[in-house]
Amino acid sequence: MRNPLILMATGLIPALAIAAGDVPPVVKHFGEQQGIENIREIDAPGGAKSWIGQYQDMGVTLFLTPDGKHVISGYLYDDKGKNISEEYFQKEIYVPMGRKMWQTLNNAQALKEGADAAPKKVFVFADPFCPYCKKFWSEAQPWVKAGKVQLNTLLVAFLNPKSGPNATAILNAADPVTAWKEYELSGGKTLPELKTNGSRETFNLLQQHQKLMDDLGANATPAIYYMNDKNELQQVVGMPDQQQLLEMFGPKPE
């Protein structure tokens, strides 16, 4: 599906008059063959009958030839070389997908610092042995303490053989949020006693966090997510620079 142009001839399917909003059989058949889902018509410029669909986490544009018997899959460009398809993908696929993932993040079992009423929420996937996670946590504290940001940490464990035991000890503590704070403030030296109680449940939780991180397309920590002013999900992987911190947190508290 990454091929920019796919042409399918289907002489078995006759040309049909197409009502607005309908997906012609040839387009539907092509989508089924290629694994393209959620196909819907778009009002593309130039008069070409056009649809967009979703292949895994990517958008795809489909065009019908005038005889109604062939489908072209590729991108639509204007006379200046601008990719118009990406605008449709962003509006119709990526933004709604991001909002759905945001709800999933909000339903996750995170280490929550800051009030629910804070004007901004930020989620971060962090490994106990990630130095940049520690730096990001430290950088976020002025906003958290000022009530401007709620920081939600989802622990994962893959950087070090001790990542799993350390994450488990923190999550199994009587107060996991306080245990995480003390761990970060001590540079990883203060760790609750590792108890076997609930370890299987905690292991499953860490696996859930890892799957969610994978589903979001991140492969390193910290992996940070927040909603911008347009209610669009934003991702920053790695330690943000100062401009990125301001974009996700807002002006720094005095």
Secondary structure, DSSP 4 states (H G I P E B T S, - for coil): --SS-EEEE-TTS------TT---HHHHHHHHHHT-EEEEEE--TTS--EEEEEETTEEEEEEE-TTSSEEEEE--B-TT--BHHHHHHIIIIIHHHHHHHHHHHHHS--EEES-TT-SEEEEEEE-TT-HHHHHHHHHHHHHHHTTSEEEEEEE---SSTTHHHHHHHHHTSSSHHHHHHHHHHTTS---PPP-STTHHHHHHHHHHHHHHHHHTT--SS-EEEEE-TTS-EEEEES---HHHHHHHH-SPP-
